[in-house]
Amino acid sequence: MWARTRRSPGGPCGPAAPWRSAFGYRHLVGALATAARADAVTVDYRLAPEHPHPAAVHDAMNAYLWLIDTGTHPDTITVVGDSSGGGLAMAVLIALRDRGMPLPGAAVLMCPWVDLDGRTQRPPREAPTLFPPEMGRRLAQAYLGGQPADDPVLTPLHTDLTGLPPILIHAASGDSVLQEAQLLAKHCQECGVGTKITTYPVPTHDFHVFWTFLPEAMEAMDEIGEFVRDQAGTHHGRASGHG
């Protein structure tokens, strides 16, 4: 399952770009599915500012629950999201847990944007080229639609994350959200969540979209594929009584 980036279709970001849609992400999702040797579903959830929070969370949860209703075991599902889609993936995990619903087997967060109030965004020495903090602030305002960012699903850096499934976090050394990715990994570990964070030496946000030519992105895709396969193998062993 894939939660794509949730940038605004207009307003501060300008006109909609094809790669910001579910259709536009088919190449990246296909590459991830190939690396993981698994099927993938891309969720075409509603976008802000026309549909502010919690529309995206509800749509993503409904897609996940549809997979379960149609016979997919939750342990075999990995929720994946990049950039703000990483924040959405965390929101879905928290919302599912708080509602007592079955959780997926794992999650992958690629350059996750999880701090909507922007307090932790500190550009590293390598200047971010795709997601400067000012853009983050404007997008957060559009996504929240005037609501305060105090919903527990929107504050994973401060919300109790106990009980969430294993999480792989990817960060970039020159990304404005590097600090919050590091803080999220630390907080997950403090809450007992099996978490691994890998920081790639890349001076840009959301570098995975360059997987066709960027060696670090190719390496990251391979790591994600291996993580998903390992988690699937772990759950299969448990179901078979061998783990």
Phi, psi and omega in degrees: 000142186231129172252107184285171178297145188249044179292153181297141178285352180202205176066232187297340181263357182084193182298159180296140176253142184304323184286353178272002179256169176300321179296318182293340181268005186297326182291314179294316179297320178297320179295320178294318179298321178295316180296323182272350184055050185215164173280161180219147176237127178258124185271121178267071185277163182292146185247152172278160006275350181297327182231085181288175176309137013257026185304313183296320180296316180298317182294317180295319178297317180297322178295318179297314180293329176297319178302317180293317181297333181267011171108002178276126180287134183303327180297339182268001183261132171246123178273126185235139177207146177244148178057235178292337173295334173293321175295322177295320178300317177297319180299319179295316179301313182294316181296318178298314181297315183293336179266004179071023181268157179298136181267154175292169182286334183194174177215149175233127181241119183252114184049054188292137173258106188236002183243088186290339178274356172072015183290333184260356182288110178229107181303129177288184183300323176278113187298132178294138183255343184245335188219071178292154182305324181297321176297320179301318180296318181291321179292324178297319178298319179293319183291321182282334179059038179089356178278150174288149181274055183245005174293131181307328180288344180263357185233058183296342177287344183236344181280145175295123184255012181305134175095356180285157182285172178303143184229133171253126180245130173250136178228164177239140185296334181252033185255139180293341179259015179302314184298318182288329175296318179294318179294323179295316179300317179297317181294320177301313181297321178295333179270006177083016179271128177296110189226136172234135175239134176238126178254121181263143182282073183232131183270044182203158176277148172056045186292345181298334181293348179261027187297340183287341183220348183265117183303320180296324178292320177298318178297320179296320179298319179297320180295320178297315179301316179295319179299313181297317180295320179297317180294320178296321178294322178298313182292325178295320179296320179295317182295331181271357179083020182250008182218000000 
